[in-house]
Amino acid sequence: MRDEHGAHIGAYQIAVDVTERMRDQQRLAGAEAALHQAQKMEAVGQLTGGLAHDFNNLLQALSGNIELIRRKPADTQHVLKWAERSAGVLTRGARLTSQLLTFSREQAPKLRSVAVRNLIEGMHDLLRSTLGSSVRLTLALPQAEVFAVADSTQLEMAVLNLVINARDAVAGGGGGEVVIRVEAIRLDDDLQLPSGDYACLSVSDNGGGMDAQIAQRAFDPFFTTKGVGKGSGLGLSQVYGMAQRAGGSARIDSRPDDGTTVTVWLRCGAESFEHAPGSDFGSLGATPTTAVTVLVIDDDNDVRQLLAEALQALGHTVLQAADGITGINALARDHVDAIVVDFAMPGMNGAEFARLARQSVPGLPVLVVSGHADSAALEAAVGTDVALLRKPFELATLQAAFAKLMQDTAGSEP
């Protein structure tokens, strides 16, 4: 039997337990959010030291090549070489910016088939400058490409974190070496991972290593063997989290006085079917797209002029507007077959413009271009019925995106 007093006490205790459980969950969620933010800030902090140096080198190379083109514009052979060098410099700059943008907003991983050998080769200059002149960098890469299921930007950041850790492990020792190895391995009867083919990316150093007890805690958030102010212990936990989110794992092999190897195991991906178009501006007319009238809207005059000239080179007629209101007026005044519009503009963004434009001309093809960092927010604002092209992009990529936009529109017409 249970009296009324006992029942009230029991109900009260249940309410207290539920309240405490909810508070624990809230505290845990807050701690996880703080951890994620701290991970981002540490990675940005680690990048900052070398970024100014890297960007100054990029700007020097770019400005030098442009100056040579200005001085000898009639020297066609050399102009082409200088222009190709400039394109390579811009690609490196875009990669650095992409790495920073990863940490400026909350972004869910975008898993796809990533060419790992190509990714490491593309990071060579950044990794070389991160290690400094006193540490030797060796790349042990396979002849055949290895594809892994991963978010390419997060994988880049994981590699950078591993290289930073390896650099710190060999610091001051003289003769320090860091080896990055990529290989495909068949895994069977593993205790953690399903049997199958895996892309393995490892970073090894010949530093002091660590004992088994320390190595066991190395992936724990905030655990670090570095001195005060030299690391928060988030780099390796970020690497481990990246691998797990991609369906893989990360493991550490280390012994005192025998160096350390951290290996990231990722599921093998199919051979990439995403072949980036070439960047030859002279070949822009190759895409068989019927000439149309395009309204280009961008508040940046240089970008707007570039977009307009690229589309004109494809044979299209181009109208220009510096903002959404001017674009709406142009749409009311002139016949327009398609729109290319920047997302981030004062007064009216590209998604808002697209909605207004579609009210006037239902089904109007719209291509939104953007360098916006927040993937989820951008895609939610733009919607699924508007094509999206991310800055920076090559002109041939714009060509391919616009051709697909027009083909998809033609295919959807009754």
C-alpha positions in Angstrom: 0.0 0.0 0.0 1.1 3.5 -0.7 -0.4 6.5 1.1 -1.1 9.9 -0.5 2.0 11.4 1.2 4.3 8.8 -0.3 2.8 9.2 -3.7 3.4 13.0 -3.6 7.0 12.4 -2.6 7.5 9.8 -5.4 6.1 12.2 -8.0 8.2 15.0 -6.7 11.3 12.8 -6.9 10.5 11.8 -10.5 10.1 15.5 -11.5 13.4 16.4 -9.9 15.1 13.5 -11.7 13.7 14.6 -15.1 14.7 18.2 -14.5 18.2 17.2 -13.6 18.5 15.0 -16.6 17.3 17.9 -18.9 19.9 20.2 -17.3 22.6 17.6 -17.8 21.6 17.3 -21.5 21.7 21.1 -21.8 25.1 21.3 -20.2 26.4 18.5 -22.5 25.1 20.3 -25.6 26.7 23.5 -24.4 30.0 21.8 -23.8 29.9 20.2 -27.3 29.2 23.5 -28.9 32.0 25.1 -27.0 34.4 22.3 -28.0 33.5 22.7 -31.7 34.0 26.4 -31.5 37.3 26.0 -29.7 38.4 23.4 -32.4 37.7 26.0 -35.1 39.5 28.8 -33.3 42.6 26.7 -32.6 42.9 25.6 -36.3 42.4 29.2 -37.4 45.0 30.3 -34.9 47.5 27.7 -36.1 46.9 28.9 -39.7 47.2 32.6 -39.0 51.0 32.6 -38.5 51.7 31.3 -42.0 48.8 32.9 -43.8 50.2 36.4 -44.1 53.5 34.9 -45.4 51.6 32.7 -47.9 49.3 35.4 -49.2 52.2 37.9 -49.5 54.0 35.3 -51.7 50.8 34.7 -53.7 50.3 38.5 -54.2 53.9 38.9 -55.2 53.7 36.1 -57.8 50.4 37.4 -59.1 51.4 41.1 -59.3 54.8 40.1 -60.9 53.2 38.1 -63.7 50.6 40.8 -64.4 53.4 43.4 -64.6 55.3 41.2 -67.1 52.1 40.9 -69.2 51.6 44.7 -69.1 55.2 45.3 -70.2 55.2 42.8 -73.1 51.6 42.3 -74.2 52.7 41.5 -77.8 54.9 38.6 -76.7 52.2 36.0 -77.1 54.3 33.0 -76.1 55.5 34.5 -72.8 52.1 36.1 -72.1 50.5 32.7 -72.1 53.1 31.3 -69.7 52.7 34.3 -67.3 48.9 33.9 -67.5 49.1 30.2 -66.7 51.4 31.0 -63.7 48.8 33.5 -62.5 46.0 31.0 -62.7 48.0 28.6 -60.6 48.6 31.3 -58.0 44.9 32.1 -57.9 44.1 28.4 -57.3 46.4 28.3 -54.3 44.9 31.4 -52.9 41.4 30.0 -53.4 42.4 26.9 -51.5 43.7 28.9 -48.5 40.5 30.9 -48.4 38.4 27.8 -48.6 40.3 26.4 -45.5 39.5 29.5 -43.5 35.8 29.6 -44.6 35.4 26.1 -43.2 35.7 27.6 -39.7 33.8 30.8 -40.2 30.4 29.1 -40.2 28.8 25.8 -39.0 29.0 23.4 -41.9 27.8 19.8 -42.2 30.4 17.6 -43.9 29.8 17.1 -47.7 30.9 13.6 -48.3 32.0 12.7 -51.8 34.8 10.8 -53.6 38.0 12.7 -53.0 41.3 12.1 -54.9 43.6 11.8 -51.9 47.0 11.9 -53.8 45.9 14.9 -55.7 44.7 16.6 -52.5 48.1 16.1 -50.8 50.0 17.3 -53.9 47.8 20.4 -54.0 48.6 21.2 -50.3 52.4 20.8 -50.8 53.2 24.5 -50.7 51.1 25.1 -47.6 52.5 22.2 -45.8 56.1 23.1 -46.7 55.6 26.7 -45.3 53.9 25.3 -42.2 56.8 23.0 -41.4 59.5 25.6 -41.9 62.9 25.3 -43.4 64.4 23.1 -40.6 62.0 20.1 -41.2 62.2 17.8 -44.2 58.9 16.9 -45.9 58.7 13.6 -47.7 55.6 12.6 -49.7 55.2 8.8 -50.2 52.4 8.8 -52.8 51.2 5.9 -55.0 51.3 6.1 -58.8 47.6 5.3 -59.1 45.2 7.7 -57.6 43.4 6.7 -54.3 39.9 7.8 -53.8 38.3 8.2 -50.3 34.8 9.1 -49.1 35.4 12.4 -47.2 34.7 16.1 -47.0 37.7 17.4 -49.0 38.0 20.7 -47.0 37.8 18.9 -43.7 40.3 16.3 -44.9 42.7 19.1 -45.8 42.3 20.6 -42.3 42.9 17.2 -40.7 46.2 16.8 -42.7 47.2 20.3 -41.7 46.5 19.6 -38.0 48.6 16.4 -38.2 51.5 18.2 -39.9 51.4 20.9 -37.3 51.5 18.2 -34.5 54.4 16.5 -36.3 56.3 19.7 -36.7 56.0 20.4 -33.0 57.1 16.9 -32.2 60.4 17.3 -34.0 60.9 21.0 -33.1 64.4 21.8 -31.9 65.8 18.4 -32.6 67.5 19.1 -35.9 67.2 16.7 -38.7 63.5 16.5 -38.2 61.5 14.7 -40.9 57.7 14.4 -41.6 56.5 11.7 -44.0 53.0 11.8 -45.5 52.0 8.4 -47.0 48.9 7.5 -49.0 47.9 4.0 -49.9 44.9 1.7 -50.5 44.6 -1.2 -48.1 42.2 -4.1 -47.8 40.9 -4.5 -44.2 39.4 -7.7 -42.9 38.3 -8.9 -39.4 39.0 -5.5 -37.8 37.5 -4.8 -34.4 36.3 -1.3 -35.2 35.8 -1.0 -39.0 33.8 -3.2 -41.4 35.7 -5.3 -43.8 36.4 -3.6 -47.1 38.9 -1.4 -49.1 40.2 1.7 -47.3 42.2 4.7 -48.3 44.9 5.2 -45.6 46.5 8.6 -45.1 49.3 8.6 -42.5 51.5 11.4 -41.1 54.7 10.2 -39.4 57.5 12.1 -37.6 60.8 11.1 -36.2 60.3 13.0 -32.9 60.4 11.8 -29.3 57.2 9.8 -29.5 55.0 8.9 -26.5 54.3 6.0 -24.2 51.2 3.8 -24.5 49.4 5.6 -21.7 49.7 9.0 -23.3 49.0 7.7 -26.8 45.8 6.2 -25.6 44.6 9.7 -24.6 46.0 11.5 -27.6 42.6 11.8 -29.3 40.8 13.1 -26.2 39.6 16.7 -26.5 41.8 19.2 -24.6 44.4 16.6 -23.9 47.9 17.9 -24.8 51.5 17.2 -24.0 52.6 20.7 -25.2 53.5 23.5 -22.9 51.1 26.1 -21.6 49.9 28.3 -24.4 51.3 26.1 -27.2 48.2 24.0 -27.9 44.8 23.2 -26.5 44.7 19.5 -27.4 42.0 19.9 -30.0 43.9 19.1 -33.3 43.9 15.3 -33.0 40.3 15.2 -31.6 39.3 17.1 -34.7 41.1 14.6 -37.0 39.4 11.7 -35.2 36.0 13.4 -35.5 36.4 14.1 -39.2 37.3 10.4 -39.8 34.3 9.1 -37.8 31.8 11.5 -39.5 33.0 10.0 -42.9 32.5 6.4 -41.7 36.2 5.8 -41.0 38.6 6.0 -38.1 41.9 7.4 -36.9 44.7 5.6 -35.1 48.0 6.4 -33.5 51.1 4.4 -33.3 53.9 5.8 -31.1 56.8 4.7 -28.9 59.2 6.7 -26.7 62.2 7.9 -28.8 60.8 6.2 -31.9 58.5 8.8 -33.4 54.7 8.9 -34.0 52.5 7.9 -36.9 48.8 8.9 -37.1 46.8 7.1 -39.7 43.4 8.2 -41.0 41.3 5.3 -42.4 38.6 6.3 -44.8 36.3 4.1 -47.0 37.5 3.9 -50.6 35.4 5.9 -52.9 34.5 5.3 -56.5 36.8 6.9 -59.2 35.8 10.5 -59.3 33.4 11.4 -62.0 33.7 15.1 -61.3 36.3 16.3 -63.8 36.8 20.1 -63.5 36.6 21.9 -66.9 39.8 23.4 -68.2 40.5 27.1 -67.7 41.3 28.0 -71.3 39.3 31.2 -71.9 39.8 30.8 -75.6 37.8 27.6 -75.6 34.7 29.1 -74.0 32.8 28.9 -77.2 33.0 25.1 -77.3 29.8 24.6 -75.3 26.9 24.3 -77.7 24.5 26.7 -76.0 22.0 28.8 -78.0 22.7 32.5 -77.8 20.3 34.2 -75.3 20.0 37.5 -73.5 21.4 37.3 -70.0 21.0 39.8 -67.1 24.1 39.9 -64.9 23.6 41.4 -61.4 26.6 42.0 -59.1 27.4 44.9 -56.8 31.2 44.4 -57.4 32.0 46.2 -60.7 35.1 44.1 -61.5 33.2 40.8 -60.9 30.2 42.0 -62.9 32.4 43.0 -65.8 34.2 39.7 -65.8 30.9 37.7 -65.8 29.5 39.9 -68.6 32.6 39.5 -70.8 32.8 35.8 -70.2 29.1 35.4 -71.3 29.6 37.7 -74.3 32.5 35.5 -75.3 30.1 32.6 -75.4 27.9 34.6 -77.9 25.3 35.8 -75.5 23.8 39.3 -75.3 24.5 40.7 -71.8 22.6 43.3 -69.7 24.1 44.5 -66.5 22.8 45.8 -63.1 24.7 46.8 -60.0 21.9 45.8 -57.5 18.6 44.0 -57.2 16.3 47.1 -57.7 18.1 48.1 -60.9 17.8 44.4 -62.0 14.1 44.4 -61.4 13.7 47.6 -63.5 15.8 46.0 -66.3 13.6 42.9 -66.2 10.5 45.0 -66.5 12.0 47.0 -69.4 13.9 44.4 -71.5 13.4 40.9 -72.6 15.6 38.6 -70.6 16.1 34.8 -71.1 18.3 34.0 -68.1 19.8 35.7 -65.0 23.2 35.4 -63.3 23.1 37.1 -59.9 25.4 37.5 -56.9 24.0 36.3 -53.6 25.4 38.8 -51.1 24.3 42.3 -52.2 23.1 45.3 -50.2 19.4 45.9 -50.1 18.3 42.7 -51.8 20.3 39.4 -52.0 20.3 37.1 -54.9 17.8 34.7 -53.5 15.3 37.5 -52.9 15.8 38.8 -56.4 15.3 35.4 -57.9 11.9 35.1 -56.1 10.8 38.5 -57.3 12.0 37.8 -60.8 10.1 34.5 -60.9 6.9 36.3 -60.0 7.3 38.4 -63.1 8.6 35.7 -65.4 7.7 32.2 -64.1 10.3 29.5 -64.8 13.0 32.1 -65.6 16.5 30.4 -65.4 18.5 31.8 -62.5 22.1 31.1 -61.6 23.2 32.4 -58.2 27.0 32.9 -57.7 28.3 33.3 -54.1 31.4 33.2 -51.9 29.2 32.9 -48.9 30.6 30.6 -46.2 27.5 29.1 -44.6 26.5 26.2 -46.8 23.3 25.3 -45.0 22.0 28.9 -44.8 22.9 29.7 -48.4 21.2 26.6 -49.8 18.1 27.1 -47.7 17.8 30.7 -48.9 18.4 29.9 -52.6 16.2 26.8 -52.7 16.3 23.8 -54.9 14.9 25.4 -58.1 17.8 27.9 -58.5 21.3 26.8 -59.6 24.2 27.7 -57.4 27.8 28.4 -58.3 30.4 29.0 -55.6 33.2 31.6 -55.9 35.9 31.5 -56.8 35.4 29.6 -60.1 37.1 29.2 -63.4 35.5 30.8 -66.4 35.1 27.3 -68.0 33.2 26.3 -64.8 30.8 29.2 -65.3 30.4 28.1 -68.9 29.5 24.6 -67.9 27.1 25.7 -65.1 25.3 28.1 -67.4 25.0 25.5 -70.2 23.5 23.1 -67.7 21.1 25.7 -66.4 19.8 26.4 -69.9 19.6 22.7 -70.8 17.8 21.8 -67.6 15.3 24.7 -68.2 14.7 23.5 -71.8 14.2 20.0 -70.6 11.6 21.0 -68.0 9.5 22.9 -70.5 6.3 21.2 -71.5 
